[in-house]
Structures are given as structure tokens and as C-alpha cells.
Amino acid sequence: MELLEEHRCFEGWQQRWRHDSTALNCAMTFSIFLPPTPGTTPPPVLYWLSGLTCTDENFTTKANAQRVASELGIVLVMPDTSPRGADVANDDGYDLGQGAGFYLNATQQPWAAHFRMYDYIRDELPALIQDKFNVSERCAISGHSMGGHGALMLALKNPGKYVSASAFAPIVNPCRVPWGQKAFTAYLGEDQSTWPQWDSCALLHHLDTEHATPMLIDQGDSDQFLADQLQPAVFAEIARQKDWPLTLRIQPGYDHSYFFIASFIEDHLRFHAQHLLK
Ligand SMILES: CC(=O)Oc1ccc2c(C)cc(=O)oc2c1
């Protein structure tokens, strides 16, 4: 593992690392914020999954999450959004290939050799973080847009792994919207019977509410992608029918940008802290 950057930040450390990923079969970078640790208790971790076109650096530099993470004593881990490199398959579109991994395991060529973001985020990266940093096993997950899909989907597929999950403007029903249909056709193939296992609405529909993961979603009502790609109300209606612990907040005037994320990230960190610091 190679340290690429390190900065003092709100009495903690902001670092950027490169490592060789077995799951993705390529070198990967991730960013991590390490809060000050005054006591002996290792801090819990919040995984942040970014959206289309992003790297580990967008959230790090634009969301302004470190001040509150420092106050609360939460480690932030920001992975990249896909495998990368000259040997890794790509596409000319911003919504497929490098920068658009959709947090699933691809089964189709030419993607299957590297595009296993689900295994990377669920297993490989947490094992690495546990091994190399002083952190507790308690973790939560959050993300934006494609990363919101990743955060909700990972939490729903792994009950008990994440103590809480949250999302900004998530793609909740990728099987039914253009971004998801394009990506799932490429990564998973034309046979749509394999798609619902990666779709938060489909997953939630079949889950038992008894051991439900608490969830928070924020959605701007001036988001240009709301009607065609996001539709969080579809997810909220399934949650309502099942009495699933979801809060969906519609934020007037906010769009899809990091200005929206920066405006509400403090609420998300405090929401996760309620569950992480129990
Ligand atoms: C830095 C930034 O603005 O990130 C950003 C912009 C647009 C999008 C879109 C359209 C989709 C998505 O999944 O993420 C995303 C992230």
C-alpha cells in the first residue's frame, strides 16, 4: 500500500492511498479521513460511495464532511467508483465503464475481468481498512446518485453488516430507469432475470422488516434527474408498506450537485453517529 497524499485536517488526517486490488484485478486509490482519537476506543467507519464520473476525491474536496466527522469521531472511507487503467475495459459514455462501476459484479465480457465493485466494497476494502488502520468493525454506508444506489443496495443485500445507510438522490430502481438499464445490459446481460438482485426497490420488496437497517434519503426537488432516473418515492412507498425505517426528505430548490450534498452531509453524519456510536 502506498501513501499518495497526507494533510492535517480538523485535528485529524486526510490521506490518499493506492493499493493493488485482488477483487478488481488492478491498482486502486481510496481516500480516508482519520479523526483525532483521544481515547483508546477505535472509531467506527462510514463508507461513502460516489456517483457517475467521480473518483475518491470529489467527496473529499467538495462535501465538507471532515469537520463534523472529526467532532463525532467517525472515520470516512472514500473509494473510487470503478476499476481503472489502460487494461480495464471502458466506454465513451460517462455512464458506463471507468467511473461508472455501479457497485455490482459484472458477468459479461469485456467487463467481468475487472468490474467487481460489489466484492471490493463489501469485502476487500473493509478487510484492508481493518488491517491497516485503527478502526472498529462498526460501519455504516452512504452515497450519491449511482453511489446512493450502491449504498442502499449493499445495505439491503447484507442485513446487519451496516448499522445504518443513507443516500443523496439515489438511483433506487435501476432496472426501470435509463442509467440502470444501460449499465445492467452491459454488465449483467440481456437476461433481465439477473437484474433485480442489484436493485434496491426489488431487494426491499422481498426483505423482512424485523432486522431492518435504518435509512435516510435526501432528494432535491430541482434535481434535473429526479423524474427520469431517480424516483425515490417508489422506494419510499415500498418502505411505507413494509413499515421499513426510512426517512425520505424532499429538499426544495436543491439540484444534483455537490452543493446539495454539502448542505445536508452534517445531518447524514449525525444520523449515522446515532447508530455507529451506540
Ligand atoms: C462532482 C459531481 O458533480 O458529481 C456528479 C455529477 C453528476 C452525477 C450524475 C449525473 C450521476 C451520478 O451518479 O453522479 C454524479 C456525480
PDBQT file of the ligand as one rigid body, heavy atoms in Angstrom, charges set to zero:
ROOT
HETATM    1  C1  LIG A 301     -18.770  16.197  -8.801  1.00  0.00    +0.000 C 
HETATM    2  C2  LIG A 301     -20.118  15.991  -9.333  1.00  0.00    +0.000 C 
HETATM    3  O1  LIG A 301     -20.814  16.912  -9.673  1.00  0.00    +0.000 OA
HETATM    4  O2  LIG A 301     -20.554  14.711  -9.353  1.00  0.00    +0.000 OA
HETATM    5  C3  LIG A 301     -21.606  14.223 -10.085  1.00  0.00    +0.000 A 
HETATM    6  C4  LIG A 301     -22.231  14.903 -11.110  1.00  0.00    +0.000 A 
HETATM    7  C5  LIG A 301     -23.254  14.289 -11.810  1.00  0.00    +0.000 A 
HETATM    8  C6  LIG A 301     -23.626  12.987 -11.495  1.00  0.00    +0.000 A 
HETATM    9  C7  LIG A 301     -24.649  12.282 -12.181  1.00  0.00    +0.000 A 
HETATM   10  C8  LIG A 301     -25.387  12.925 -13.294  1.00  0.00    +0.000 C 
HETATM   11  C9  LIG A 301     -24.950  10.977 -11.796  1.00  0.00    +0.000 A 
HETATM   12  C10 LIG A 301     -24.252  10.360 -10.765  1.00  0.00    +0.000 A 
HETATM   13  O3  LIG A 301     -24.439   9.147 -10.428  1.00  0.00    +0.000 OA
HETATM   14  O4  LIG A 301     -23.293  11.046 -10.116  1.00  0.00    +0.000 OA
HETATM   15  C11 LIG A 301     -22.979  12.311 -10.453  1.00  0.00    +0.000 A 
HETATM   16  C12 LIG A 301     -21.960  12.948  -9.761  1.00  0.00    +0.000 A 
ENDROOT
TORSDOF 0
